[in-house]
Structure formats: C-alpha cells, structure tokens
C-alpha cells in the first residue's frame, strides 16, 4: 500500500475530477458556473486563506478553468504511453500551452524568500506567499498542480478506462486498473458482453 497522497496531490486530483461522468452517458462539469466553483471551494477548505467567505465571479471561474484545462492536459501527458481520460482526449491543450498557462497562473501571487535554519542543518531558503499578497485562487491551484506533477505521486497517476468513466486516479497496488471497484465491475461486464456478442 502506498503512502496517502499529499495536500498538493489531493487538490490537483480533486480539481481534475471536477470533470466527471454523470452516470447517464454525459460528462458533467462541476465548474460550469461561478456557483459551482463557490460550492467546490466550500467543500475544499484551506485552498486559499479566507476561503470560508469565498464567492466566485466570472473572471475567477475562467482562471480556474484554465488551470484545470492545463492540469488535465499535463495529466494526459503524465500517463503516457497509456491513453488519457476520454472526457477531453480529443481536445487537450498542447503541452507547451498547458505549461505556459500553469506557470503564468502560479506566478500571479507574489512570493518572498523565507529563511529556515535549525541547529542541526544548513540554512534553507524557500519561497512563501507574501503576507500582503492578494490570495489568488487560480495561482494556489496552479501551485498545487505543479507540486503534484513534480512530486513522486505523479508516477502513480492513471486514467480510468472503465465504460463511462473519465476520472484520473493514483494507482495504489500493482494490479489496480480502475479508479474504484464499481468501475472494475463495469469493465468486466463490458468485456464479457463483448466476448459473448462475438461468439454468439
């Protein structure tokens, strides 16, 4: 069993999973309008400081959807040679464009150098959001996606190819092929029906 995913991984995956199958043959977008983004942030506290009172507007929604499009394109790139999620496989951003969007979004919140120095280690400098810097939701999400893609969990990223599933997931054990057991059941039923149809 793998370690549980880190915060960046969870946020990055949850953002990508706002595109999902509705169970009836269509893909649903949880971020179709500002109200959807507001609800999603409410369900994911701590992404931005003061998120409890967050209300999305149209420009914020557009910026977050741009980050999500970049994330899903880079997830598709990360799962190669496997196939990407069928939700957007035909309309993925080119990788250079996805990288540009993600990096530009991440750069929108000013950072300052922060020095850490314990008695047992050398000094370490890391970048942290400036205290007076305006919290930017798209920037926070972009940084989470970057953290995930640059981290060890990326190696476990897979696209689920069960019928009607459009999710990405982290592979937890070597034989795992689907994001959840119900997808595995659907895939086995579909394979059985396909074999039965060919031989019947």
Secondary structure as the mmCIF struct_conf table of DSSP 4:
data_model
#
loop_
_struct_conf.conf_type_id
_struct_conf.id
_struct_conf.beg_label_comp_id
_struct_conf.beg_label_asym_id
_struct_conf.beg_label_seq_id
_struct_conf.end_label_comp_id
_struct_conf.end_label_asym_id
_struct_conf.end_label_seq_id
HELX_LH_PP_P HELX_LH_PP_P1 UNK A 2 UNK A 5
HELX_RH_AL_P HELX_RH_AL_P1 UNK A 7 UNK A 16
TURN_TY1_P TURN_TY1_P1 UNK A 17 UNK A 18
STRN STRN1 UNK A 19 UNK A 21
BEND BEND1 UNK A 23 UNK A 26
STRN STRN2 UNK A 27 UNK A 29
TURN_TY1_P TURN_TY1_P2 UNK A 30 UNK A 31
BEND BEND2 UNK A 32 UNK A 33
HELX_RH_AL_P HELX_RH_AL_P2 UNK A 34 UNK A 43
BEND BEND3 UNK A 44 UNK A 44
TURN_TY1_P TURN_TY1_P3 UNK A 45 UNK A 46
BEND BEND4 UNK A 47 UNK A 48
TURN_TY1_P TURN_TY1_P4 UNK A 49 UNK A 50
HELX_RH_3T_P HELX_RH_3T_P1 UNK A 51 UNK A 53
HELX_RH_AL_P HELX_RH_AL_P3 UNK A 58 UNK A 78
TURN_TY1_P TURN_TY1_P5 UNK A 79 UNK A 81
BEND BEND5 UNK A 82 UNK A 82
TURN_TY1_P TURN_TY1_P6 UNK A 86 UNK A 88
HELX_RH_3T_P HELX_RH_3T_P2 UNK A 89 UNK A 91
HELX_LH_PP_P HELX_LH_PP_P2 UNK A 92 UNK A 94
HELX_RH_AL_P HELX_RH_AL_P4 UNK A 95 UNK A 106
TURN_TY1_P TURN_TY1_P7 UNK A 107 UNK A 108
BEND BEND6 UNK A 109 UNK A 109
STRN STRN3 UNK A 111 UNK A 116
TURN_TY1_P TURN_TY1_P8 UNK A 119 UNK A 120
BEND BEND7 UNK A 121 UNK A 121
STRN STRN4 UNK A 124 UNK A 129
TURN_TY1_P TURN_TY1_P9 UNK A 131 UNK A 132
BEND BEND8 UNK A 133 UNK A 133
HELX_LH_PP_P HELX_LH_PP_P3 UNK A 134 UNK A 135
HELX_RH_AL_P HELX_RH_AL_P5 UNK A 137 UNK A 149
TURN_TY1_P TURN_TY1_P10 UNK A 150 UNK A 150
BEND BEND9 UNK A 151 UNK A 151
HELX_RH_3T_P HELX_RH_3T_P3 UNK A 152 UNK A 156
STRN STRN5 UNK A 157 UNK A 159
BEND BEND10 UNK A 162 UNK A 162
TURN_TY1_P TURN_TY1_P11 UNK A 163 UNK A 164
STRN STRN6 UNK A 168 UNK A 170
BEND BEND11 UNK A 173 UNK A 173
TURN_TY1_P TURN_TY1_P12 UNK A 174 UNK A 175
BEND BEND12 UNK A 178 UNK A 180
HELX_RH_AL_P HELX_RH_AL_P6 UNK A 181 UNK A 199
#
